[in-house]
Amino acid sequence: MVVAAVSALFAWYKLRSPGIPPGFVYSNGRIEATEIDVATKYAGRIDEVLVREGDTVDAGQVLARMDARELVAQLHQAQAQLQQATDSRNADQKLADLAETQFAFANRDYQRYSKLFEQSVIASEDLDKYQTKMETYRSAFQSASAKVDADKGTINATQADIERFQTQINDRDLKAPVRARVLYKLAEPGEVLQSGGAVVTIIDLTDVYMTIFLRDIDAGKVPIGADSRVVLDAAPQWPLAAQVSFVAAKAQFTPKAVETQNEREKLTFRVKVQLEPKLLRRYEPWVKVGLPGMAYIKVDPDAEWPPQLQAREPVELLKITPHQ
């Protein structure tokens, strides 16, 4: 029992960060960023890819274009069909208006002669003649109206086709949804992709964080938004300001790549420590996914950051390459 206690104390001593006062929790992790696959919405051939791996792109910037010549041809065909259907509707509407007028006159004659028949002024044969005339014009009017309705249906369907083709043409430009860096170029001009085929993978430069794993006794003290520092192994002299953006609601087994003073089988909680967007914007050329380091979280509001963890910016980098 004594040996086990001594061993645990020695492990804690080796893993702890020197000079960290009470009120803080910490763990090691790696810099991560949200990856986004910019993919085709519709199947088609790639016309051009406008970026290279490593390029920084703004939100809305066109990354690649799909070949839309076939869609343009289909759009022109649909527009011609719309014009034809509109002309047909106009002509059929005139015939329907004429048939309606003829039916209205025939119906008035029939109503008038019906009263004369009731007064025994005319014979039933004469009334039948006007009724037949009225029914004939009624049928002609209904037929003409049905043709107009069919024309309207064709127009609506053709307009829907035009909107669909126009939407697909507009979607030929594959744009970056956020300010990002191109991580991978996955397709080249001339390749034919299915719907949803990825063309480039980008990393969101506004969403960079370090993922760490804390034991339950530490994770329970961490609130969302807690003041934090990220210290990279490559630049330990520059503690970077950050804050907690996520604490898992459920524990998981500690990943093998994470050092912990607890036994491996113990469960831990995943925590995301988010780097400040303004800081990222100033130093985004040096943002590199995968860099290892440590994240420190203040869990006691009254605790003071030790001198070695006071947030500092690597201003020397700005002197080397001024930010545009």
N, C-alpha and C positions, 0 to 999 in steps of 0.2 A: 504493500500500500504506500509506504514511504517512497519507494523507488518510483512508483507511478506518479506520485505527486511532484517529485523532483523533476521527472521527465517532462511533465506538463508545464511546469514553471519555466524550464529551460526553453521549451518550444515557444512559449509566449514571449520570453525575453528575446529570442532570435527574430521573431516576426514583428514585434512591436516597432513603431516608429519612435526614435529617441526624441525627447523633448516635447512630446504631445501631452498637454495637461488633461485633467478630467474634463468631461463635457463634450468630448469629440469621439466619433467612431470613424473607422477607416478600413479600407481594403484595397487590394490591387485589382486592376482591370485593364482594358484596352480601349482606345478611342474607336468609336463606331459612328456611323452616319446612316441615315435612311437611304436605301438604294431603291431606285425607281427604274423600271423597264419601260422605255418609251416604245410603244408597239403600234402596229397598224390596226386600224379599226375595221378595215375591209381587206379582203384578199386582193393582191395585185403585185405589180413589178415595181421595184425601187428605181426611181429615175436618178436621184443623186443623194449623196450623204454629204452634208455641209460642215461637219465637225470632225475633229481628230481626238484620239484618246488624250486626255490631259487638258483639253480646252475647258475654260470657264465660260458658262453661258448664262444669260439672263432669262428670267421668266418670260415666256412668250416668244423666245427666239426660235426660229425654224432650224431644226436639227437635220431633217431629211425630207425629201419629197417623193411621193409616189407618182408613177406614170398615170396620168388622167386622160389621155387622148381618147380612149374608148368611151369613157364617161362623158366627155365633151360631145362626142358624136351622138351618143344616146340622148343627151340633153337637147341637142339641136333637132333630133328626130321627134322627141316629145313636144318640143315647142311648135314644130310644124303640124303635128297632130292636134295640138290645142287650137291652133288657128283654123284648121279644117273643121274641127268640132264646133268651134264658135260660129263659123260661117253657116254650118248646117243648122245650128240652133236658131240663128237669126232668120234663116229662110223658113224653117218649120214653124217658127213663132208667127210669122206673117200668115201662113196657111191656117194656123190654129185660130188666129184672130178673125180671119175671114169666115172660117167654119163656125166660130162662135156667133158672129153676126147673123149668118144665115140661119143658124139654129134658133136664135132669139126671135127673128122675124117669123119663122115657121111655127114656133111655139105660140106666139101671139095670135097668129091666124087660127091655129087649132083651138086655143081658148075661146076666141070669139065665135067660131063656128060651133063649138060645143054648146054655147048658150043659145044659139039659133036652133040647134037640134032639140034642146030641151023645150024650146018654145014651139016646136013642130014646124019651123019655118023651112028647114032643109031636110033632105032624106038622109038616112044612115049611110048610104053609099057615098054621098058628098063628104060627110064627116070622116069616113074611113080614108078617103083620099088625102085630106089634110093631116090626118094622124100619121099616115104612111110617110108623107113628106116631112113631117116634124121628126119622126123617128130616124129617117134617113140622115137628116142634117145633125141629129144628136149623135149618131154613130160616127159620122165624119168628124165632128168636133172632138169626140172622145179619142178617136184614132190620132188626130193631129196633136192633141194634148199629150198623148202617150209618147209620140215621137219627140216632142219637146223635152219631156221628162227624161227620155233615154239620152238625148243630146246633153242635158245637164249632168247626167251621171257620167257620161264619157268625159265631159269637161273636168268634173271633179277628180276622176281617176287620173286623167292626164296631168292635172295640176299637182296631184300627189306624187306622180312619177317625176315631174320637174323638180319639186322640192327635194325629193330623195336624191336625184342625180346631183343637184346643186350642193346638197349637204355632203355627199361623198366627194365632190370636187373640192369643197372647202376643207374637208378633212385630209386631203392629199398632203397638206403641210403638217408634218409631225413636229410639235412645238414642245419646248421645255416647260413643265408646269411651275417650276420654281427656279431660283438662282441655284446653279449646280455646277458640278465638274463632271466631264465625260469620263467614265471609268472604263467602259468597254465599247468598242464598235463591233456589233454582232452580225452585220450584214453589209454587203457591198452593192453598188449600182448594178442593175441587171438581174439581181436575184428576185425570184418570185416567192412571195410569202403568203401564207394563209392568214385568215383573219386572226388578229392577236399576236402575229409574229413580231418578236422584239427586234428592233433595229439598233438601238444603243441603250446602254445602262448608264445612268447618272447617279451621283450621290448629292443629296440635298445639303447644300452648304449652310442652310439656316437651321438644320437639325442635326447637330453634332453633339455627341454625348459619350460618357464612359459608363459602361455597365459593370457594377460590382455586386458581390454577394455577401450579405451580412447574416450572422446568426440571429435567431429569433429574439434573444435578449437585447441585441443592438437595434435590429430593424424595428422593433416595437417603439423605439424612442424617436424614430425619424419621421417628421411631418413632411408633407408635400410643400415644396418651396423653401426648404431648409437651406441656409447659407452654406456653401461648400467651396472647396478648392480642389483643383486637379493639378497634380504635379507629374509631369512626364519624365520618364527615365532619361530621355534625350536632352532635357532642359530642366534639371531640378532646381535651378536658380530662379525660375519664373513660375511661381504658383499662379494658376489661372482662376479667375472668379467664375463660379458656377452655382447652380442651385438644383435641388432634387426635384425632378419632374415626374417620377414614377416610383412607387413601391408596390411590389407584387402583393396581391391579396392572398396568395397561396404559396406555401414553402415548396422547395424542390431540392433534389440532391445536389450537392455542391459539384459544379463541373470540374473535371480533372485539371484543367488549365489554371484553376484558381487556387492560390495558396491560402491556407487557413490554419489557425492555431487549434481548431477543433478537429476531431476525428473525421475521416472522410465520409463515414456513413451518416453523419449528422446532416439534417436539413437546413437550408439557408433560404433567405428571401432575396430575390433579384431587385436591385435598385438602379435607377438611371439618374446619373448626375449630368445635367444639361449645361453646356457652356453657353455663356451669354451671347446673344445674337450680335450685339454691337462689337464685341471682341472678335467674334468669328469674321465679321465683315472686314475688320481692319487687317486681320492676319490670315485671311482665307488662302492666300497662295501657299501657306505652310501647313494647312490642314491635311493630315495624312491619316487615313483609316488604318487601324492596326497598331498604332504606337502604344507601347505598354506604359503603365504608370500607376500612381496611387490616387485615390479620391478620399478626401477628408470631409466629414460632415459635422457641423456644429449642432448638437442636440440640446445643449444648455444655453438658453438665450443670454444668460449673464456671463458666459465664458468669453474670454478674450483670445483672439487668434495669436498663437505664438509668433515671434518675429520671422521665423523661417517660412511661415505660411501666410504672411501678409501678401495680399494680392498685388502682383507686379506684372507689368506688361513688358514684353521683349522689345523695347523700343529700338534696339540696335538693328532689328530686322527692317524696320521702316527706313532707317538710314541707308540700308543696302539697296532696297527696292521700294521707292515711294509708292504708296497705294494710289491707284487711279480712281 
